[in-house]
Amino acid sequence: MNFQIRFDLPFYLILIFAVVAVGLSFFMYRRTENLSRGRRIFLGTLRSLVIFLLLLAAANLVTDFVNFRDKKRDVAVLVDDSQSMTIKDRNVPRSKVITEMLRSAEMDSLKKYFNVVPLAFGGDILKESVLDSLKFNQPATNLESALVAASKLDPSDDIAFSVLLTDGDYNEGGNPLDAARGMRFPVYAIGIGDSTEPKDIVVQRIIPPPLAYADRKSTVESIISARGFGGKTVDVFLSEDEKQIDTKQITLPESGEIEVPFNYTPEKAGTHVLTVDIPPQAGEFSRKNNSSSTTAEVQKGKYEALLVAGEPTPDVAFLRRNMEDSRDFDVRVLVQKSADEFFEKDAGNVLSEKYDVVCLYDFPNSYSQRTAADVLGILRSRDIPYVYFAGKNFSIAGENSLPRSPFKVRDFQSGEFLIGVSPAPSSSVPLGLQSLYSLIAANSNLFPPIFYQRIVVALFGGSSTLALPVINGNVLGYPLFIVNQSRRSAAFLGYGLWRLQLMSSVSGLRPDFLQSFVTTLLRTLLSTGNQRLLTVQTSKRIYDPSESVRFNSLLVDQAGTPVSDASIDVNLINDASRESSADIQLSPVGSGSYTGSVSGLGEGRYTFVANAKKGGETLGSDSGTVLVAQLNREYAQPSMNAQLLRQIAAATDGKFMTPSQFLRGDLQFDPEMKTPVQVSTSNRFEILSSLPILAVVIVLLGVEWVMRKVWGLP
């Protein structure tokens, strides 16, 4: 260890300051004849110090006090702590091989010359004492993140090299070879396990349908790999929530993979667990990899929709066609013929059915009487979400008779205008309507002209204007498109919607815009009766029993502003026993985000219910499901991936070796790496902004003044 003082001013300049300070001081006191020589020297010295310090401060002297010390270089020891380390090769667990290496004389020799930093990894990175923390139970392996963690260990480039103890098989993260190519130090990869592929059958992965709907047929793909069972016929089973739903009989290849598709027709919406199983076969290396599970998100297949029109128009035909073509809706249509009847002969049966959503086009109008009573009775009795489209025969009385309407009509002037569409200011749009608003805002300038009659309305509380009419380039202050989520109703006060599709090739509008607009609007009304202020999700849908289930949430107010000072409680209920399994208090992390976790859950399906409160008031709630099941990913590739480990070592100028080669001392590195590096710490001292220097100047001046008075000087 040594110490240095560095100045940012030339030494000769500091010397000149000292000479000037001494000269000025003794010049001032040279004629003070009533003082003894010793007293003049004392006062001159005080004055010299003050002047010297003031000159240094004026020049803004900066001083660095630098401390140098020797430090051993770091060696990152990356240890695989995943479940695959429990696999036995020739009846010896891989975990035992790792433990012997960590306790070996070779590892002790590394500690003599280097600062050994252990990093245990699986799906997570643990910077702890390896021997104390290794459990070999992590259900995933992320080799990429382990190499990245080693690279970030010491940004001062003091890492000599890294020792990687793993079987080279990874099932999370990106390709570790990409991370290795960017490393600035060698990686000595020590392969744990046997690289010979054993006799085994493995369910490698399951690919659920990207979009699954209830009561709609889809396909689940599974990938099966096999070795040593060529020509053998086996049954493969697909289960949903532990209920077998399909079986395939396949003939296994001698080696390699085979795709097995299953028919999948879910009965209901929600999150479902899909499991593919193969019965264990005699002579298999492992039976833990004969099954695999994943989740499928199933949406409601089709919504029952009722479209009621005040008269037959092209708009009605286009609305019907686009709703049916979206495959989201089964549509029944009633078109008013007179005040008492519809064109459809079975109107009574149509009105008696149950619907998820209703579309009203120019209905009710001034010609509606009994027909209006029948339809409005459905809306009042069943609280069905609906959207109202204005038409040429708009009626104030008809619109104001609608239950849960987003507005009340104040005035109406007939007379048809051609208008464009302008999005309303985005600041007025609630969070839950942003996707619908974005669709309008991104395409409104491409709308062909549509028809409009001036309708003056007063919005009810909770109603939001998403679009305004434009006439001759002027944006009118009258709402054109209004949505009220709490009332589950919406209204579009323009007509001629068919032009959005037929004139799209001329205007540049997307040909599918009308369909996207209608289906997005209806799904928005169907999704909820209130704006979703609290959103709680798990970091993934399915967890291994050894993992902690982590919850992440976002809380906002009605204006979409994050709320960071609330209390969020999550209750976890076991679906099988219907008993509470955990109560988790989420912690705020800023910007309306909260997080928390729970561990020790057994296998099963769990429902979570979350509530956000502040000052005793409930701000929002949310719910969902999470699944805990044996993932068995760590057993999908039982052999060591020696090829990948060799590539990682070669990409970093390191070396691949076996455990026995490491134990006999084959880990060869540049001897200069043993030489400690010199590190320094520096403390900077700026005299101009230093309070201690100011205090010293004041004290010196004070002492000088006191002594002058004591010795009779002015």
C-alpha positions, 0 to 999 in steps of 0.5 A: 500500500502507498499514498500519493498527493496530486495537485492540479497546479504546477508546483512552482506556482504554489511556491510563488504563492507561498513566497508572495504570502510570506513577503507581504506578511513580513512587509506589513509587520517590519515597522512594528517596533513596539513588538519583539522579534518573536511576536512579529514572526508569530503574527507574520506567520498567521498572516502568511498562512491566511494570504497563502490559503486565499491565493490557493482558493483564488486559483481553485486548487484541486488536490487528489489524495490517492491510495494504492493497494494490491488486489487479487484478480477475480475468478468467477466460478459458475455452478449449475444448481438445476435439477439436471444435476441430480441425474445419475451417470453410471450411478453417480449423481452429477451433483456429487461430481460438482461437490467434489470439485468445489472441495478439491485441492485444485479449487483451493489452489485457485483461492490461494492466488485469486479471489474466487467468486462463486455464482450458482445459477439455474433460472436465477443467479445466486451470488452466495457461498456455493457450498452453503446454497447449492440445492440442485433443485432449480427447475430451469437452466439459463446459461446465457444469464449466467455468463452475462452475470459473470461479465458484469461481476467486475467492470474494472476488467480485473477478472482473470477467467471463469470456470463453468461447471454444467452439463451445457443443457439450457431451457431458458434465455437465449443462446449462451454462445452469443453471450460468450462471444462478447466476453473479455476473459476466458471461460474454462468449461468443465462438462458434467455428465455423459455426452452419450445419448441414453436409451430414452423417450422424451416429451420435448415440448407442447405447442398450444394453439396461438388462439383457442376458442371454446367449442371450436376445434384446434390443434395441439402440437407435441414434439417427441424425441426417442433413442433406442426404441426404433420401431416400437409402437406407443400410445401418446395421451393429451389431457386437459386439466387431468382429463384425457381428451385425445390419444395418438398411436405412434411408431418411434424412430430409432433416434430423432424427433417426431411431431404428434398433433392432437385434436383440441376442442376446449369446452369452456373459456379460461386457462387450462393445463395441457399435458402430454404423456407417454407410458414409461417403457422398460429400459428407459434412462429416465421416466421423469421426462415422459410427460410435459405440461403447458397452459392454453388460454381459451377465449369464449368461442362466439358471442350471441349478438342481436342486430336490430335495424329501423329500416333495411339499409346498406349499413345494416348489411355491412354491419351484419357481414363484418360481425359474422365474418369476424368469427367472434359472433353468432348474429341474429337480425331483425329489421323493422317493417312497421310500427308493430312488426319486423320483416323476419317471420320468427321475430318472437322467437328471436326476441325470446333468446338470450344475447351477449350484446345488442347492436341498434341501427337507427332504432328506435325511430319515429316509426317504432312503437311496439317493436321498440317496446319489445327490444327495449324490454330486453335491454332493461331486463337483462342489462345487456351491453349495446351500441347505438348507430344513428341513421337517417331517421334519427329520433330524439324520443327514440334515442332518449328512451334507451336505458343506460344511454351514454348521453341525453339528446338536447337538440337535433337539426335534420339536414344531411352533411358529409363529414370527416372524423377527428379523434378527441384529445387523448388526455380525456380518454380513460385507460380502458378505452385506449385500444379502441381510441388508438384504432380511431386515431390511427385511421381517422384521417383516411376515412372517406366522407360519411353522413351526419345530422347535427345532434346536440347531447349532454353526456352522462357521468363516465361517458367519454368522447372518442371522436368528433365530426369535421365539416369543411376542415373545421372540427365541431364541438359535438360528440360523434362517438361516445362510450360509457364503460360503466353503463356498458353502452356506446353510440356512433352518431354518423351513418353511411358506414358502408363507405368505410369499406367500399371506398377504402381503396380510394381513401387508403383506409384499411379494407378490414377497418370496419370489422376491426372497429365493430369487433373491438367496440363490442369486445370492449363493452363485453369485457367489463362494466367498469374500468380496470384500475388494478391489474395483477399478473404472475410472471408466468402461468405455470410454476414448478413446486420448487419455484416462488410464485411472483406477482406483479401489479399496476394500479392507476386511478380513473384518469390513468395516473399511477397510484403508488401509496396503496395497500394491495393484498393477494389471497391465494385459494387452492381450487381443489380444497377451496381453502386459502393457501397464502395471503401476500402483501405486495410491496410498491416499487414506484410508478404504480407498480407493486410486486410480491412472491410466495413459495412452498406451494404444492402442485395444483391450480390456484385462484388469486383474488387481489384488492387494492385499498387506500384509506379504507377505500377499495380502489380496484380488484382483480383475479386470475389463476396460477398453476403449480406442476412438475415441469420436468424440463431439466430431464428433457435432455439427459445427456451432456451438451459437450459440443456447446461447451466446446464452442463456448470455450473456443469463443472465449479463448478458454478450454473444455475439459472433463472433471477428471482433467480439472482435478489432475491440474489441467487448468492452465492459464497465463502465470501473469494472472497470478500477479495482483493488480494495483487498484486505487481509491481517490479523494478529491479536495477542492479548496475553493468550496471547502468549508474546513479551509474557510474555517481555518482562515476565519480562525487564523484571522481571529487569533491574529486579531486577538493577539494584536489587541493583547499586544496593544496593536490597532 
